[in-house]
Amino acid sequence: MRHPLRTAATALLATCVLGACSTGSVADDTGGGDTEAQTQVDADAFPVTIKHAFGETTIEKEATRVATVGWTDHDVALSLGVAPIGATAITWGGNKAQSTPWYDAKLEELGAEQATRYSDVDGTPVDDIAKLAPDLILATSSGLSAGEYKKLSAIAPVVAYPEGPWVTDWKDSLDMVGEALGRSELADQVEDETEASIEAAAEAHPELAGKSFIFASLATADMSKIDYYTPEDNRPRLLAEVGMVNAPVIEDISKEGAFYGTLSAERAGDLDSDVFITYAENDTDLATFTKDPLLGQIPALKSGHVLASTNKTDGLGLSSPS
């Protein structure tokens, strides 16, 4: 089961990110210039009011300087032909430009420049974003707090997530960003193309249909616990879109509105599934997990139906699908 799962995940990553939009925008890599939009806004697109978790935001006209917060809003904007002037630095799974291969490939296709990258290690970098003087801030798939939203709103209109932090479905992000950028018609096209890509990946791997899975995050630094992702998280959501199903135990223990949970390793034997997926820092981590007297009781680890990938770039693509 290891190889088909890895192949399917790779197929998903290759086909799902950034849609197949062929038009684009150009932005100055220092954040000094406005976005030169090459795609056109829909007729009567503005003004538009978008509801979200912190209320609603009205955008009066097409934005020319777009900044993003979180790990996917920049992907979504770019798929609609708008290259942000500022975006979160991708440090885990990113490249030397603090970006990703799929983002950079789309930039090259569009003839656009890299965004100014800012770190979110200590929370949303309000000051760094303010320096870019954006006229729109996208944070539909982020961990934005109410306080950060208020501060950012003093800079420019902010489109936050619809319900809770880090649990926005890629379709909802696409719809909201499409509205905010005045490109809902193009967003619908990108959604159709992306869904077709997911369907193609599912058809290419029929052996995954109906297989139960648990997407977790084990760490050799602390093997007393098991962190797992709930059905509301985008990792399980994408696997479900190719026909897999969340393990019943995860359905039972997941709390509404939470994207992850934690169990004591003493309950490892309860985590029954056809496949177990986790991150790994080193090639030896899987052996360490399997030999552990508690974690080794996870049924899929005992049977060898496990993916413990050390490829952080692939892991990022599956962690934050766009």
N, C-alpha and C positions, 0 to 999 in steps of 0.2 A: 504493500500500500504506500510505501514511502515515495517511490518514484512517480507513480501516477499523480499523487497529490502535489509533489513539487512541480511536475510538468504543468499541471492545471493551474497552479498558482502563478507560474511564470507566464503562461498563456494569458491569464487574466491581466497581469501587470502590463504585458506588452500591448494589449488591445483596449484596455479600459480607460487609461489616463488621457485626459485632455481632449477627448472627443476627436473628431476628424474635421475640424473647422479649417478652411483653407484661406481665410482672410485674417488680417491682423492690424496691429498698431505698432507705433514706434515710440519709445520713451528714452530719455536721456539717462544714462547709467548713474549719474551723480544726483539725480533727482532735480536737476536745475531746469529742465525743459518740460513743457507740457506734453501730454500724450497726443500724438497725431493719429487720430482714429481713421482707420481705413474701412471699417465696417460702418454701416449706417444704422442710426437709431430707427425704431419703428415709428410709424406715423402716430401722432398724438401720444407719444410715450411719456411725456412730461406735462405737468407735474405728476408725480406718482407718490403714493403713501404706502409704506410697507410696515406691517405689524411684526413685532418680534417680542422677545421675552421681557424687554425693558420698556415696552410701550409701542410707539410707532414713530417712524421717521419719514418726513416728506422731502423729496428731492425735486427741486424746481426745474432743473435743466440738466443737460448732459454734462457729466463730470469730465474734466480734462486732466485732472491729477488724482489718480486713484492709488490709495495705499491699502494694504491688506494686513489682517491679523490672523494668526492661526497657521495651520499647515496645508490648507487646501484652497482657500479663497483665491490665491494668486493663480493656481492652476485653472480654476473655473473662469476667472476673468480672462485669462489668456486664451482659453478655448473659444471665447466669444470675441476675440480680436482686440482685446485691450491689455496691453502690457503694463502692469502696475509700476509706479515710480518707486514704491517701497514695499517690501515684503519681509516676512519673518525669516531669519537665518536658519537654514536647515543644517543642524550640527550632527544629529544622529541619522546616519544613512545618506547624508549629503556629500557633495563633492567639494573641491577646493574653492569654488565660487560660492559655497554655502547654498547651493541650489541642487537640482536633481537632473539626471540625464534626460528624462522626458520633458521637463520644463525647458531645458536648454535646447533640445531638439526643436521644440515648437518655436522658441525665440528665433532660432536660425532660419526656420521655414518662413517666418514672418518678416525677417530682416529687422527684428527688434533688439533692443539692448537690455542687459541685465538690470534688475531693480537694485536700488540701494537696500542692503540687507541689515536688519537690526535684530538683536538678541532678545528672546523672551524668557531667558533663564530666570530672571528675577521678577517675572510678571510682564504685563504688556508695557512696552517701552514708549510711554506717552511722549516724553521729551524728544526722543529720536524721531518719532512720527511727526511731531509738531514742526520740527526743523524743515521737513519736506513741504510744508504748507499744502497738504492735500485738500481737495474740495469734495472728497468722498472717501469714507473708510469702510471696508468690507470685513465683517467678522462673523459670518454666518456659521462657520465651523471652527469654533475657538473656545477658550476657557475664560473669556472676558468676564470680569466681575462688575457689579453694579457701580462701584466707585470708579473703575477704569472707564466704563461706558460714559459716565458723567464727565470725566476729564476729557475724553476724546471728543465728546459732543460739543465741547467748547471750541474745538479746532475745526470740525467739519461734520456734516451729517454722517451718522454711523448706522449701519445695518447689522444688528447683532443676530445671534442664533434665535430660531423660532421658539424653542422650549427650554432646553437645558444645555449646559456646557459640554462640548465634545460629543454630542450624540446626534448631530444633524445628519440626516440621510443625504447622500450625494445629490439626489434628485431635488430635494428641498433647497439645498445650497444653490444648485443650478438655477432653479426657478427664481429664487430671491435675488441672486446676482444678476440674472437676466433682466428682472424688473428694474433693479437699481441702475443698470447701465443702459436701459432703454432698448434692450435687445432680446425681448422675450421670444420673438419668432425664431431667432437664431438659436436661442436656448432650447426650444422645442426640437429643432433639427439636431442639435448636438446630443440631446437626450435620446432621440430615436437611434442615432448612430451608435451611441454607447451601449444602449440596450441590445442592439443587434450584435455588437462585439461580445457582450456577456453571453448571449444566447449561442453564439458560435463556439465560444469556449466550452459551454456546457455540452453542446452536441459533440464536440471533439473528445469529450471525456465522460461518456455515459456511465462509466463504472462508479462515478461519484454520486449519482442520483440516489437519494434516500439514505446515504451514509451519515451516521451521527458523528458529531465532532465536538471537541472542547478546545477553544483557543485560550491558552494560558500564558503566563509569564513566570517561568521558574528561574531562580538565580542561585548559583553555587554559594554566594555570599550569605544567604539565609535560606536554608532548606527546611526551616520549621513551618513555612507557610506556602500556600499556593494561591497566586493571584490569577483570576480568571476574568474573561470578558463576557459581558451579558449580551442577550439578543438585541439590545438597543445600541450596541457599539457597532461601528462600521466594519470591523474585521469579520465578526459573525454574519453581518448583513450581506456582505459580498459573497461569502461562501454559500449562504442560503440562496442567493440569486442564481447560483450554478447548480442548485438541486440538492445540496447537502442540508442537514437539519441539526439544530442545536440538540445536544444530548439532553434527555429529559431531566437529569439532575440539575443541569444549569438552568433550565426553564423554571424549576421548582425553587431554587435558592436565590435567584436574581431579584434584586429590589428594583421597583419601578423608578425610572428616572436616573438610575446609576449606570455608568458604562462599564464598571468593573466591580469585582468583589474579592474578598480574601477568605480562604479557608485554612484551618490548621492542617498541617501535613498528616496529622493523625487520621484525617478523613480521606486520605488518598484512595483507599480502596473503594470509596463510594462513587468515584468519578469514572463511571463506566461510559465508554463511547467506542465507536469503531475506529476513530482517529483522534490522536492527541497532538496538538500543535503548540510549540513554545519557541521563544527566542533562545539563542545561545551565544555566548561570547567566544567560546573556543570549541574546536572540534572534539575535545575530550569531555565537554559538559554533559552530553547525552549519557555517556558511560557513568559519569558521576551521579547523575539523577537516577539512573536505572539501578545502580548498586546501593543507593541509599536505602536503609531499612524501612523508611516510611514512604518517600516518594516512589520508590521502586514497586509499591503496591498499586500504583495507578494501572488499571487493567491494560490500556493500550501500550504502556511502556513495557509491561511484562510480555505482551504478544509481539512487540516490535512494530506496531502500527503507529508510528510517531514521526513527526517532522520537527527537528530541532535545528533550525537554520541559523547559520552564522553570517549570512549575507544581509547586511544591514540595509542596503539599498532596496533589495527585494522586500525585506521586512517592512521598510517604510512605505513602499507602494501598497502593500497589503494592509498595513496599519491605518493608512489615511487615504483610501481610494478616492479618486476624483474623476 
